[in-house]
Amino acid sequence: MDTTQILWKIYEYEKEIEKLKNRKEFLEANKNLEELSEGLNEKKYDITNFKTQLEVDNMKIKRLNHKLKEINFQIKDTNSRLYSGDISNVKKLTKLQKEEADLKQEKEKLENEILELMENVETNTKDLYNSEKTYEQLETKYKNSEKDNINKLNDIKEQIKELENKIEELKSSLEDEILSKYETLKTKKSKPISKLDDDKCTGCHMSIASIVVSKVKKGKEVVYCDNCGRILYYEEDNN
């Protein structure tokens, strides 16, 4: 390869590295992983809430059942006294009857509260199961996506390293002055070397003098565009 061919190859490798680095940045800021992570946190929050609510409701049911047991005992005791035949005083009988009615009313209220809590427990148990199942699915998806992301990043890093090694190898074959000029052009222009196409510089799209075109096509020296200062590269049409 002549000097301009080497410079063009370096430029192509550098463009490829730039694309790979952009891809690397995109993968490092993976939005899919971010969304999955947010979904995991939301489900984890839901699971914690359901578990807490179940614990609270079960404690309430236990407490109410204990209270219900006491009331049933009181009702039994009241019934025993009420229908024992030992009490003939109307006032006392009326009082016991009211006591019995109040206890039964309280019992019914407790039973309704327990029933409502049990329905809540059933609903929350189902919701907890569904949330845990969704969490497991999201976690698996996250781990797979993360693994795939890491593999892609590692592959990109290897490609970049390989291209950088090729560039260094090509640069070692160039004269310091030419390489310095190329690096200087890179700081000024995103495209330091341009193809010659139809006697025009593809960098600035201006026509090139025939004598300059002739030098470029011979490929024996590094030629610069008179208009934009870019290095000119000519690629023969093999067709």
C-alpha positions as CSV (number, residue, x, y, z in Angstrom):
1,M,0.0,0.0,0.0
2,D,1.2,3.5,-0.7
3,T,1.0,6.3,1.9
4,T,-2.4,7.6,1.0
5,Q,-3.8,4.1,1.0
6,I,-2.5,3.5,4.5
7,L,-3.9,6.9,5.6
8,W,-7.3,6.0,4.1
9,K,-7.3,2.6,5.8
10,I,-6.4,4.3,9.2
11,Y,-9.3,6.7,8.6
12,E,-11.7,3.9,7.9
13,Y,-10.7,2.0,11.0
14,E,-11.1,5.2,13.1
15,K,-14.6,5.7,11.7
16,E,-15.4,2.1,12.7
17,I,-14.0,2.7,16.2
18,E,-16.2,5.8,16.5
19,K,-19.3,3.8,15.6
20,L,-18.4,1.0,18.0
21,K,-17.8,3.6,20.8
22,N,-21.2,5.1,20.1
23,R,-22.7,1.6,20.3
24,K,-20.8,1.0,23.5
25,E,-22.2,4.2,25.1
26,F,-25.7,3.2,24.1
27,L,-25.3,-0.3,25.7
28,E,-23.8,1.2,28.8
29,A,-26.9,3.4,29.2
30,N,-29.2,0.5,28.4
31,K,-32.8,1.9,28.7
32,N,-34.2,-1.6,28.6
33,L,-32.2,-2.6,31.7
34,E,-33.2,0.6,33.4
35,E,-36.9,0.0,32.7
36,L,-36.6,-3.7,33.9
37,S,-34.8,-2.5,37.1
38,E,-37.6,0.0,37.8
39,G,-40.2,-2.8,37.2
40,L,-38.3,-5.0,39.7
41,N,-38.3,-2.2,42.3
42,E,-42.0,-1.6,41.9
43,K,-42.8,-5.3,42.3
44,K,-40.5,-5.6,45.2
45,Y,-42.4,-2.7,46.8
46,D,-45.7,-4.3,46.1
47,I,-44.6,-7.7,47.6
48,T,-43.4,-6.0,50.8
49,N,-46.8,-4.1,51.1
50,F,-48.8,-7.3,50.5
51,K,-46.8,-9.2,53.0
52,T,-47.1,-6.5,55.6
53,Q,-50.9,-6.2,55.0
54,L,-51.3,-10.0,55.3
55,E,-49.4,-10.0,58.5
56,V,-51.5,-7.2,60.0
57,D,-54.8,-8.8,58.8
58,N,-53.8,-12.2,60.2
59,M,-53.0,-10.7,63.5
60,K,-56.4,-8.9,63.5
61,I,-58.2,-12.1,62.7
62,K,-56.3,-13.9,65.5
63,R,-57.2,-11.1,68.0
64,L,-60.9,-11.0,66.8
65,N,-61.2,-14.8,67.0
66,H,-59.9,-14.7,70.6
67,K,-62.5,-12.0,71.4
68,L,-65.2,-14.0,69.6
69,K,-64.4,-17.1,71.7
70,E,-64.8,-15.0,74.9
71,I,-68.2,-13.6,73.6
72,N,-69.4,-17.1,72.8
73,F,-68.5,-18.2,76.3
74,Q,-70.3,-15.1,77.7
75,I,-73.4,-15.9,75.6
76,K,-73.4,-19.5,76.8
77,D,-73.1,-18.3,80.4
78,T,-75.9,-15.8,80.0
79,N,-78.1,-18.5,78.3
80,S,-77.4,-20.8,81.2
81,R,-78.5,-18.3,83.8
82,L,-81.4,-17.0,81.7
83,Y,-83.0,-20.5,81.2
84,S,-81.9,-22.1,84.4
85,G,-85.3,-21.3,86.1
86,D,-83.5,-19.9,89.1
87,I,-84.4,-16.2,88.2
88,S,-88.0,-15.2,88.6
89,N,-87.4,-11.4,89.0
90,V,-88.7,-9.7,85.8
91,K,-86.2,-7.0,86.1
92,K,-83.3,-9.4,86.3
93,L,-84.7,-11.5,83.4
94,T,-85.1,-8.4,81.2
95,K,-81.5,-7.3,82.0
96,L,-80.2,-10.8,81.1
97,Q,-82.2,-10.8,77.9
98,K,-80.7,-7.4,76.9
99,E,-77.3,-8.7,77.8
100,E,-77.8,-11.7,75.6
101,A,-79.0,-9.5,72.7
102,D,-76.1,-7.2,73.0
103,L,-73.6,-10.1,73.1
104,K,-75.2,-11.6,70.0
105,Q,-75.1,-8.3,68.2
106,E,-71.4,-7.9,69.1
107,K,-70.8,-11.5,68.0
108,E,-72.4,-10.8,64.6
109,K,-70.3,-7.7,64.2
110,L,-67.1,-9.6,65.0
111,E,-68.0,-12.4,62.6
112,N,-68.6,-9.8,59.8
113,E,-65.2,-8.2,60.6
114,I,-63.5,-11.5,60.5
115,L,-65.2,-12.5,57.3
116,E,-64.2,-9.2,55.6
117,L,-60.6,-9.6,56.8
118,M,-60.5,-13.2,55.5
119,E,-61.7,-12.0,52.1
120,N,-58.9,-9.3,52.2
121,V,-56.4,-12.0,53.1
122,E,-57.6,-14.2,50.2
123,T,-57.3,-11.3,47.7
124,N,-53.9,-10.1,49.0
125,T,-52.6,-13.7,49.0
126,K,-53.5,-14.0,45.3
127,D,-52.0,-10.5,44.5
128,L,-48.9,-11.5,46.4
129,Y,-48.5,-14.7,44.4
130,N,-49.0,-12.8,41.1
131,S,-46.5,-10.1,42.2
132,E,-43.9,-12.7,43.2
133,K,-44.4,-14.6,39.9
134,T,-44.1,-11.3,37.9
135,Y,-41.0,-10.4,40.0
136,E,-39.4,-13.8,39.1
137,Q,-40.1,-13.3,35.4
138,L,-38.7,-9.8,35.4
139,E,-35.7,-10.9,37.4
140,T,-34.9,-13.7,34.9
141,K,-35.5,-11.2,32.0
142,Y,-33.2,-8.7,33.7
143,K,-30.4,-11.2,34.3
144,N,-30.6,-12.5,30.7
145,S,-30.6,-9.0,29.3
146,E,-27.7,-8.0,31.6
147,K,-25.7,-11.0,30.5
148,D,-26.4,-10.3,26.8
149,N,-25.5,-6.7,27.4
150,I,-22.2,-7.6,29.0
151,N,-21.4,-10.0,26.2
152,K,-22.1,-7.4,23.6
153,L,-20.0,-4.8,25.4
154,N,-17.1,-7.3,25.7
155,D,-17.3,-8.1,22.0
156,I,-17.3,-4.3,21.2
157,K,-14.2,-3.8,23.4
158,E,-12.4,-6.6,21.6
159,Q,-13.3,-5.2,18.2
160,I,-12.1,-1.7,19.3
161,K,-8.8,-3.2,20.6
162,E,-8.3,-5.1,17.4
163,L,-8.9,-2.0,15.3
164,E,-6.6,0.1,17.5
165,N,-3.8,-2.5,17.1
166,K,-4.3,-2.4,13.3
167,I,-4.1,1.4,13.3
168,E,-0.9,1.4,15.4
169,E,0.6,-1.1,13.0
170,L,-0.3,1.0,10.0
171,K,1.0,4.2,11.7
172,S,4.3,2.6,12.4
173,S,4.9,2.4,8.6
174,L,4.3,6.1,8.1
175,E,6.8,8.9,8.3
176,D,6.5,11.1,11.4
177,E,5.9,14.2,9.4
178,I,3.0,12.7,7.4
179,L,1.4,11.2,10.5
180,S,1.7,14.5,12.3
181,K,0.0,16.3,9.4
182,Y,-2.8,13.7,9.4
183,E,-3.3,14.1,13.2
184,T,-3.3,17.9,12.9
185,L,-6.0,17.7,10.2
186,K,-8.1,15.5,12.4
187,T,-8.2,18.2,15.1
188,K,-9.6,20.7,12.5
189,K,-11.8,18.5,10.4
190,S,-13.9,15.4,11.1
191,K,-12.8,14.1,7.8
192,P,-9.0,14.6,7.4
193,I,-8.8,12.6,4.1
194,S,-11.2,12.6,1.2
195,K,-11.7,10.6,-1.9
196,L,-11.2,12.1,-5.3
197,D,-14.3,11.5,-7.3
198,D,-14.9,12.8,-10.8
199,D,-11.9,15.2,-10.3
200,K,-13.6,16.7,-7.2
201,C,-12.7,16.6,-3.5
202,T,-15.6,14.7,-1.7
203,G,-14.7,16.7,1.4
204,C,-15.4,20.2,0.1
205,H,-17.0,19.2,-3.2
206,M,-14.8,21.5,-5.1
207,S,-13.1,20.8,-8.5
208,I,-9.4,19.9,-8.4
209,A,-6.8,21.2,-10.9
210,S,-5.9,18.6,-13.5
211,I,-2.2,18.7,-12.5
212,V,-3.2,18.0,-8.9
213,V,-5.5,15.2,-10.0
214,S,-2.7,13.6,-11.9
215,K,-0.5,13.6,-8.8
216,V,-3.2,12.1,-6.7
217,K,-3.9,9.3,-9.2
218,K,-0.2,8.4,-9.4
219,G,-0.1,7.8,-5.7
220,K,3.6,8.5,-5.3
221,E,3.2,11.3,-2.9
222,V,0.7,12.8,-0.4
223,V,-1.4,15.5,-2.1
224,Y,-3.6,18.0,-0.4
225,C,-6.8,19.7,-1.7
226,D,-6.1,23.3,-2.7
227,N,-9.5,24.3,-1.3
228,C,-10.0,22.6,2.0
229,G,-6.5,21.2,2.8
230,R,-7.6,17.6,3.2
231,I,-5.4,14.8,2.1
232,L,-6.7,13.5,-1.3
233,Y,-7.1,9.8,-1.9
234,Y,-7.9,8.1,-5.2
235,E,-9.4,4.7,-5.4
236,E,-9.3,3.0,-8.8
237,D,-12.5,1.6,-10.2
238,N,-11.8,-2.1,-10.7
239,N,-15.0,-2.4,-12.7
